[in-house]
Amino acid sequence: MAIPWVEIFIFPGFLFVLGLAILFEQITSRLYSRFSFKPKGSPMFIPVLEHFKLCFKGEKERINTKIVIQSILLLFFLTLSLTSALILPICVEGEFSSIIGVFNDSSGKTTGIVGIISFEGDLLLLLTISTLIGVLIFFILWIGEKHSTYEALKIALTFMLFDIPIFLAFVGPALVRRSMNISVLAEDIRLIAYENRGFGIFLLIPWGALISIFALTFKFDQPYFDRLNSTPDLSIRLPTPRNWKFHVWNISMRIFELVLAGVIVSVFLGGSYVPIPILDNYEILGHLLNFLFKLSLVMLITTIIKTLIPRLKTNQAINVGFKILVPCALITVLVVGSTAALLGIS
């Protein structure tokens, strides 16, 4: 009876994801400092020790109604980010929720690596959570009195803009598999690509992966979402004072970035499955290490892209999102769906 609670709160649940987010922030900060310059003053990323210092020290605030409401919204933000991580199929054995069964229903297998929260349509739940987070970002910025309504709306909409190409990239695999379950997609897309190698290697996987990775990079490369003071002439007004609230804001952003990167790994990179046999006693460890390796690879790619491409202004981000990524994602969906229908792939 205690095992589900251990999975939810400890491993691979809340505490594991929280520690992973702090670890990846430290790793990506080191990688970024290797590829680019490190500004004077505040660090590019918040180091691990700074996370804990901000919980007890930091700028003081007068307690009023707006501060209390903003604090509640930030805690809700953290809750949504952690809850979304429970969807990722990392290393938990469970039953697939799809009524269709697994690939071609050839093996009759009904169990595999699933998320702690797993049901048909959980990909839509993740989209809903992402939309709610965008709305929360607007209210957190707006209520803090550091940003005008226009600025808060512009930042929130820019953040939400890149959800469109990210989730359009997932539509192709969902059409081929006829499922909106992340765990089922992680199980079956790799098998479909293996059975139809030309379709999988040259069409289904690479284009969706590229579009989603670039969209993820630009989504979390807005001011103070991950790196601070990246250019000397860029004026950045933090969403909250540098205290525990900024710590919650920053770590919530990092967690949700990891969640979206984990979905990319699950859908396009085979999830936690290892292409070699694993001894029975080491299955959990093997799946976990494989998932973390692929997740690290995606995070490394996004970090390198950020160092090579200067941070986009708002109008540039909108142009990249609507004029490049969204059309490419729509074309990919059309081509993948048409090809799958013509070849009879399902």
Secondary structure, DSSP 8 states (H G I E B T S, - for coil): -HHHHHHHHTSSSHHHHHHHHHHHHHHHHHHHHHHS---SSS-SS--HHHHHHHHH-S------HHHHHHHHHHHHHHHHHHHHHTTS-SSEEEE---TT-SGGG-S---EEEE-SS--TTHHHHHHHHHHHHHHHHHHHHHHTTSS-HHHHHHHHHHHHHTHHHHHHHHHHHHHHHT---HHHHHHHHHHHHHHTHHHIIIIIHHHHHHHHHHHHHHHT-STTTS----STT-----SS-TTHHHHHHHHHHHHHHHHHHHHHHHHHS-TT--SS---GGGHHHHHHHHHHHHHHHHHHHHHHHHHHS----HHHHHHIIIIIIHHHHHHHHHHHHHHHHHHT--
